[in-house]
Amino acid sequence: MLTFSNVAFSYPVQPVFSDVNLSIENGELCFLIGRSGAGKSTLLQLIYMNIFPDSGEVTVAGFNSRTIKPRNLPYLRRKLGIIFQDFKLLRDRNIYENISFILESTNTPKKEIKKRVNDVLNDVGLFHRRFSMPDELSGGEKQRIAIARATINDPALILADEPTGNLDPETANDIVELLTKINQRGTAVLFATHNYDIIKRTPAKIYKLEDGKALKGVVKQK
């Protein structure tokens, strides 16, 4: 599903990775941990190829960072679902429209759009909020909508970038449980977080970003 092979990456005045190697299999749940500034968000950008390695290569869902053509980037990203800490909902559209526009951009028939949007809203328990505006929702509800949006294309891999960072502990646990259920249905999930309490409660593969590398490890479960 996903491999990093000897990946190095630097911003103009800031080295980030020197030799990153990691792999995630189909249907696997994996946590990505590390201190603030260790490169968690940068690593996720390398996966959806918003940026590219200085050396080494990233392979995800059959696409390779060395060989992918710009015209094929949208096809890669349709295989991914991306969840951000700050939700990134469109404030001028209601919840239904926030999700449906993804399918509209690929010319999906309206009847199918309605069914798929309603299905993912039911999955996250927010069908009754489909005509609400984003500003009318709580933080936890917004993140559930972001998860629904990320799953609308039935992605092979979900990238969750600190999805509980702005939530209270109880709501954060609900989001982790929801992502775990999605993973149990067969979708691979890469969950970037600095919340060790979540990791200790959720058995999964773990990579820690440290000194420019990804160290594979295990956190003792509670």
C-alpha positions in Angstrom: 0.0 0.0 0.0 2.7 2.5 1.0 6.5 2.5 1.2 9.1 5.1 1.9 12.6 4.0 0.6 15.6 6.0 1.8 13.7 9.2 1.6 15.5 12.5 2.3 13.7 15.9 2.3 14.7 19.4 3.2 13.0 22.8 3.1 15.3 25.6 1.9 16.8 26.3 5.3 15.5 23.3 7.3 16.5 19.7 6.9 13.6 17.4 7.8 14.3 13.8 6.7 17.7 12.2 6.0 16.8 8.5 5.6 13.2 7.5 6.1 12.1 3.9 5.5 8.6 2.7 6.4 5.8 0.5 5.0 2.1 0.1 5.5 0.2 -2.9 4.2 -3.4 -3.0 2.9 -5.9 -2.6 5.7 -3.3 -1.8 8.3 -3.6 0.8 11.1 -0.4 2.7 11.8 0.4 5.6 14.2 3.0 8.2 13.3 4.4 9.9 16.3 7.1 12.5 17.1 7.6 15.8 18.8 6.3 19.0 17.3 8.4 19.9 14.3 9.6 16.3 13.7 8.0 16.2 10.3 4.6 14.4 10.7 2.7 16.8 8.4 5.6 16.9 6.0 5.6 13.1 5.7 1.9 13.1 4.9 2.4 15.7 2.2 5.0 13.4 0.7 2.4 10.7 0.6 -0.2 12.7 -1.3 2.7 14.2 -3.4 2.1 17.8 -2.6 5.9 17.8 -2.2 8.5 15.3 -3.4 11.7 13.8 -1.9 15.1 15.2 -2.5 16.3 11.6 -2.8 14.7 8.2 -2.3 11.2 7.4 -3.3 7.6 7.1 -2.1 5.3 4.5 -3.5 1.6 4.7 -2.7 -1.4 2.8 -4.2 0.7 2.0 -7.3 2.0 5.5 -7.9 5.7 6.3 -7.5 7.1 9.7 -6.6 10.0 9.3 -9.2 7.7 8.6 -12.1 4.3 10.1 -11.5 3.2 12.7 -14.0 1.4 15.9 -12.9 -1.7 14.8 -14.8 -1.9 11.6 -12.7 -1.8 13.4 -9.3 -5.7 13.7 -9.1 -5.9 9.9 -9.7 -3.5 9.2 -6.8 -5.4 11.5 -4.5 -8.7 9.8 -5.2 -7.2 6.7 -3.6 -6.5 8.7 -0.4 -8.8 10.3 2.2 -7.2 13.2 4.1 -8.3 14.4 7.5 -6.8 17.6 8.9 -6.7 18.9 12.5 -8.5 22.1 11.5 -11.2 20.3 9.5 -10.9 22.5 6.3 -14.7 22.6 5.8 -16.0 25.1 3.3 -17.9 27.7 5.4 -20.1 28.9 2.6 -21.6 25.4 1.9 -23.8 23.2 4.0 -22.6 19.8 5.2 -24.2 17.9 2.3 -22.5 20.3 -0.2 -19.1 20.0 1.6 -19.1 16.3 0.8 -21.0 16.2 -2.5 -18.6 18.6 -4.3 -15.9 15.9 -4.2 -18.1 13.6 -6.3 -19.4 16.4 -8.5 -15.8 17.1 -9.5 -15.6 13.6 -11.0 -19.0 13.9 -12.8 -20.6 11.3 -10.6 -24.4 11.1 -11.4 -26.6 13.1 -9.0 -28.6 10.0 -7.8 -25.3 8.2 -6.9 -24.0 11.3 -5.2 -27.1 11.5 -3.0 -26.8 7.9 -1.9 -23.1 8.0 -1.2 -23.3 11.2 0.8 -26.2 10.0 2.8 -24.4 6.7 3.5 -21.2 8.3 4.8 -23.2 10.8 6.9 -25.1 7.8 8.4 -21.7 6.1 9.1 -20.6 9.0 11.2 -24.0 9.5 12.9 -24.7 13.0 11.4 -27.3 12.4 8.7 -29.6 14.8 10.6 -27.1 17.6 10.2 -26.7 17.4 6.4 -28.3 20.8 5.8 -26.5 22.5 8.7 -23.7 25.0 8.0 -20.2 24.2 9.4 -20.3 27.1 11.9 -23.4 25.5 13.5 -21.4 22.3 14.4 -19.2 21.5 17.4 -15.6 20.6 16.9 -16.3 16.9 17.2 -19.1 17.1 14.7 -16.9 19.0 12.2 -14.3 16.3 12.5 -16.9 13.6 11.9 -17.9 15.5 8.8 -14.2 15.6 7.7 -14.0 11.9 8.2 -17.2 11.4 6.1 -15.7 13.5 3.4 -12.4 11.6 3.5 -14.3 8.3 3.1 -16.7 9.3 0.3 -14.5 7.8 -2.5 -13.9 4.6 -0.6 -10.1 5.3 -0.3 -7.5 2.6 0.0 -5.6 4.8 2.6 -6.8 7.5 5.1 -4.2 10.0 6.2 -5.2 11.6 9.5 -3.1 14.6 10.5 -3.6 15.2 14.2 -7.3 14.7 13.9 -7.9 14.9 17.7 -5.6 17.9 18.3 -8.3 20.5 18.8 -10.8 18.2 20.6 -11.5 17.5 24.3 -10.5 14.0 25.5 -14.0 12.4 25.3 -14.6 13.7 21.8 -11.1 12.6 20.8 -11.8 9.1 22.0 -15.0 9.0 19.8 -13.0 10.1 16.8 -10.4 7.4 17.4 -13.1 4.7 17.8 -14.7 5.9 14.5 -11.4 5.7 12.6 -10.7 2.3 14.1 -14.1 1.0 12.9 -13.3 2.3 9.4 -10.0 0.5 9.5 -11.7 -2.7 10.6 -13.8 -2.6 7.4 -10.5 -2.8 5.4 -9.3 0.7 4.9 -5.7 1.4 5.8 -5.2 4.3 8.2 -2.1 6.4 9.0 -2.8 8.4 12.1 -0.3 11.2 12.9 -0.5 12.2 16.6 1.4 13.3 19.6 -1.2 11.9 22.0 0.4 8.9 23.6 -2.8 8.1 25.6 -4.6 7.3 22.4 -1.7 5.1 21.2 -1.6 3.2 24.4 -5.3 2.2 24.1 -5.2 1.3 20.4 -3.1 -1.7 19.2 -1.3 -0.7 15.9 2.0 -0.5 14.2 3.9 2.6 15.3 6.6 4.7 13.6 8.4 7.5 15.5 10.0 10.3 13.6 13.3 11.2 15.2 16.6 12.6 14.0 15.4 12.5 10.3 14.4 8.9 10.4 11.3 6.8 11.1 11.9 4.4 13.9 9.6 1.4 14.1 8.5 0.7 17.7 5.8 -0.4 20.0 4.1 1.5 22.9 2.9 -0.8 25.7 -0.8 -1.1 25.6 -3.0 -0.3 28.7 
